[in-house]
Amino acid sequence: MSRQQTGTSASHLCEAMRPTSRQAGIAISLALSLLPCVASAANKDLVILHWERWIDTLKGTVKNVSADRANDIVIVVRFYGDPGTSGPARHPRKAARRQELGQQTVKVMALDSGQEARFELDIAEKHRKTTFYKFEPHAIWPKGSGGHPRRN
């Protein structure tokens, strides 16, 4: 017959297992956070790995995940914000959809398969009140490459 541990020896076992379960939770959440990048890479050949805003500048990194060289890379950044209030202030507004405030482009050097490049974009004054960004990378692919259209 086995006896269940009680008292001091049982609490030591629980304390010993606590860091392991915490590390497993962190590993699982990290793996799940990486899934959107992998999923988007399956559909596109250029992926924005990361980006950040510095007051009036957007900085980021783009990666070529295709097997081919990407030439003349242009990243179109669309800026979105809340539309201005119109009408009487006494009526509460319903949640409004994001309104596109405009777009800007930034050119990036040509990238071979697996290469990454940093990009930087000065945000125009009229786009600085933006609350959301959408990045659309485009490139010209060499003729005869694995089924790529002329423009991505």
C-alpha positions in Angstrom: 0.0 0.0 0.0 1.3 3.4 -0.9 1.0 6.3 1.5 0.1 9.8 0.4 2.7 12.4 1.5 1.5 15.0 3.9 3.0 17.8 5.9 6.5 19.2 5.1 7.6 16.7 2.5 4.5 17.3 0.4 4.9 21.1 0.4 8.6 20.7 -0.7 7.4 18.7 -3.7 4.9 21.3 -4.6 7.5 24.1 -4.3 9.9 22.2 -6.5 7.3 21.7 -9.2 6.1 25.3 -9.2 9.0 26.8 -11.3 8.7 24.0 -13.9 5.0 24.6 -14.4 5.6 28.3 -14.6 8.3 27.8 -17.2 6.0 25.5 -19.2 3.3 28.2 -19.2 5.7 30.8 -20.4 7.0 28.5 -23.2 3.4 27.8 -24.4 2.4 31.4 -24.4 5.6 32.3 -26.3 4.9 29.6 -28.9 1.3 30.8 -29.3 2.5 34.4 -29.8 4.7 33.4 -32.6 1.9 31.7 -34.6 0.6 34.8 -36.3 4.0 35.5 -37.9 4.2 31.9 -39.1 0.6 31.9 -40.4 1.1 35.2 -42.3 4.4 33.8 -43.7 2.5 31.0 -45.3 0.5 33.4 -47.4 3.0 36.1 -48.2 6.7 36.2 -49.0 7.6 39.4 -47.1 6.8 39.6 -43.4 7.0 42.5 -41.0 8.8 40.9 -38.0 8.4 43.7 -35.6 7.8 47.5 -35.5 7.7 50.3 -33.0 6.7 54.0 -32.9 9.1 56.7 -31.6 7.1 59.9 -31.3 7.1 60.9 -35.0 8.9 57.8 -36.5 8.0 54.2 -37.3 10.8 51.7 -37.2 10.6 48.1 -38.1 12.1 45.0 -39.7 11.0 43.2 -42.8 12.1 39.7 -43.8 12.0 37.8 -47.1 10.7 34.3 -46.3 10.4 33.2 -50.0 13.0 31.1 -51.8 13.5 34.0 -54.3 15.1 37.4 -54.3 12.8 40.3 -53.7 13.7 43.5 -55.6 12.3 47.0 -55.3 10.6 46.4 -51.9 8.1 49.1 -50.9 6.2 49.0 -47.6 2.9 50.9 -47.7 1.9 52.0 -44.2 -1.8 52.8 -43.8 -2.7 55.1 -40.9 -6.0 54.7 -39.1 -7.7 56.8 -36.3 -11.0 57.6 -34.8 -13.1 59.8 -37.0 -13.8 63.3 -35.6 -16.9 63.9 -33.6 -19.8 65.5 -35.4 -23.2 66.3 -34.1 -24.4 67.2 -30.6 -22.2 66.2 -27.7 -25.2 65.2 -25.5 -25.8 62.0 -27.4 -23.3 59.2 -26.6 -21.5 58.0 -29.7 -21.6 54.4 -30.7 -18.3 52.7 -31.2 -17.1 54.1 -34.6 -15.1 52.1 -37.1 -11.5 53.2 -37.7 -11.2 55.7 -40.4 -8.1 55.7 -42.7 -6.2 58.9 -42.2 -3.9 58.3 -45.1 -0.8 56.3 -46.2 2.9 56.7 -46.7 5.5 54.5 -48.3 9.1 53.5 -47.5 11.6 51.8 -49.8 13.8 49.0 -48.6 16.8 47.4 -50.2 16.5 44.2 -52.2 16.5 41.1 -50.1 17.7 37.6 -50.8 15.9 34.6 -49.4 16.0 34.7 -45.6 17.4 38.2 -45.3 16.0 40.9 -43.0 16.2 44.7 -43.4 15.3 47.5 -41.0 13.1 50.3 -42.2 12.3 53.8 -40.8 9.5 56.2 -41.8 9.0 59.7 -40.6 5.3 60.1 -39.8 3.8 63.1 -41.6 2.2 65.7 -39.3 -1.3 64.9 -40.6 -0.9 61.2 -39.6 0.5 61.7 -36.1 -2.8 61.3 -34.3 -3.1 57.8 -35.7 -4.1 55.0 -33.3 -3.6 51.9 -35.6 -1.2 51.0 -38.4 -1.4 48.5 -41.2 1.8 47.4 -43.1 1.6 46.1 -46.7 4.9 45.0 -48.1 5.2 44.8 -51.9 8.1 43.7 -54.1 9.1 42.9 -57.7 10.0 39.2 -58.1 12.4 38.0 -60.8 10.9 36.4 -63.9 10.8 32.7 -63.8 10.7 32.5 -60.0 8.6 29.9 -58.4 5.1 31.0 -59.5 5.4 34.6 -58.3 3.4 37.2 -60.2 5.3 40.2 -61.5 4.2 42.3 -58.4 3.4 41.0 -54.9 
